[in-house]
Amino acid sequence: MTPDRVRALLDRAVRIAARGHGGVEPNPMVGCVIAHDDATPIAEGFHRVCGGPHAEVDALRAAGARARGATAIVTLEPCAHRGRTGPCADALIEAGIARVYYAVADPNPIAGGGARKLIDAGVPAELIFHAGADELARPFIKRITTKLPWVSAKWAQSIDGAIALSNGDSKWMSCARSRAMVHRERGRVDAVLTGIGTVVEDDPQLTPRGVRVQRLPRRIVFDPDVMTPVEAKILEGDAPATLLVSNALDAAAQRRMALLRGRGATFLPLGPRDSLKDALAALAESGVATILVEAGGGLVGRLLREGLLDEAWVFVAPLLVGDASAQRGARGIDRDVLAAIPRARLLSVRRRGADALLHYRF
Ligand SMILES: NC(=O)c1ccc[n+]([C@@H]2O[C@H](COP(=O)([O-])OP(=O)(O)OC[C@H]3O[C@@H](n4cnc5c(N)ncnc54)[C@H](OP(=O)(O)O)[C@@H]3O)[C@@H](O)[C@H]2O)c1
């Protein structure tokens, strides 16, 4: 099979893998296509739910006896270990797969080594890099290599870059279709993170509403001085609320904490100078693999400064605010030279109702 044909089948495998988002995490999203030598697809599969069959096993089931002598194209190196499911390398060998192409090496020291296992069993396994598959695996690679969650920010802004008027009004910047997409995403992530500025100004619930909820996200507030009002909506409902607070709090703040604890809030300490890294590491340790940031410029700027922001979904609404003191998507990063500012990578541009949706990777 030519590398171009392998890449075309990897395009397909990436597209189907993305259907696992919200179901598979903290596992990686993975897609697999089984094809004849001339690249005609026979069957396809993807990892649907954490603890369920991996993509290769899903595709092998769909292929049945037709898998014998065929080629498997997988977005991530087949695993070599027995977790909740058996090793995919063994499943491919037993099914009589003749050749394997994969796009990203498995960074997991426990599960990696599938390609070696296949080669040792006489099944050629070749890595063919594919940018889309690499993007798909990024959250998993980050978690394995840094033990930090994947952090995506979303915000809605005007054509001229305002996320709210100078008086804080921001309802609604984006169209109903864009907002529905955000609700769907809330129902797929482990946590939604906001800042105290947004809690005070907008009093959001940050729950997924009107959509299929695959996981009920924890609500997390960056609130160094414990200013969350006891009647805040973020403390209502079933999803737990956690406040990230300064590690040196005065007596008044501790009294406010006691009141908020009575409303079901839990607390996690921030690091020195209210840095977020240790708190995010602690959240990852407790099972938070994906975080959606829905905040103002203060928190987004802080995450950027600390190098903790992985991607941004920016909804650009068709209005010109024209207000010099309007609020911006990020602040607190003051540089003198434009050339010193790192550029994000633009991954996609789509239309969502009346808005443009830009997807950036940092
Ligand atoms: N269009 C959108 O998509 C969207 C989404 C979310 C929020 N918003 C808007 O963003 C605005 C809020 O943004 P924001 O940057 O102020 O807040 P934020 O990022 O949600 O919250 C964190 C920041 O709040 C500020 N802050 C305000 N009061 C505070 C307090 N009592 N204690 C500690 N920090 C406090 C701090 O900024 P400093 O350190 O700089 O003071 C802190 O960095 C609201 O108007 C909201 O409507 C828009």
The ligand as a Gaussian input file, in Angstrom:
#p B3LYP/6-31G(d) Opt

LIG

0 1
 N      -17.372000      36.017000      26.084000
 C      -17.032000      34.943000      26.760000
 O      -16.911000      33.869000      26.198000
 C      -16.805000      35.022000      28.230000
 C      -16.607000      33.854000      28.956000
 C      -16.378000      33.941000      30.323000
 C      -16.331000      35.199000      30.907000
 N      -16.540000      36.303000      30.178000
 C      -16.514000      37.638000      30.814000
 O      -15.247000      37.810000      31.407000
 C      -15.398000      38.728000      32.481000
 C      -14.632000      38.217000      33.701000
 O      -13.278000      38.110000      33.375000
 P      -12.121000      38.265000      34.475000
 O      -10.864000      38.243000      33.720000
 O      -12.423000      39.440000      35.339000
 O      -12.288000      37.000000      35.387000
 P      -11.936000      35.455000      35.256000
 O      -10.842000      35.221000      34.318000
 O      -13.196000      34.709000      35.070000
 O      -11.471000      35.185000      36.744000
 C      -10.120000      35.285000      37.201000
 C       -9.726000      36.680000      37.300000
 O      -10.744000      37.421000      37.956000
 C      -10.192000      38.644000      38.407000
 N      -10.899000      38.914000      39.629000
 C      -12.014000      39.622000      39.645000
 N      -12.444000      39.689000      40.923000
 C      -11.606000      38.994000      41.691000
 C      -11.516000      38.688000      43.077000
 N      -12.442000      39.132000      43.945000
 N      -10.509000      37.930000      43.542000
 C       -9.595000      37.475000      42.688000
 N       -9.617000      37.727000      41.375000
 C      -10.603000      38.474000      40.876000
 C       -8.709000      38.374000      38.538000
 O       -8.078000      39.169000      37.572000
 P       -6.927000      40.203000      37.959000
 O       -5.868000      39.436000      38.668000
 O       -6.509000      40.739000      36.654000
 O       -7.603000      41.217000      38.831000
 C       -8.524000      36.925000      38.161000
 O       -7.380000      36.679000      37.375000
 C      -16.881000      38.851000      32.750000
 O      -17.320000      40.100000      32.290000
 C      -17.498000      37.751000      31.920000
 O      -18.759000      38.104000      31.428000
 C      -16.764000      36.250000      28.855000

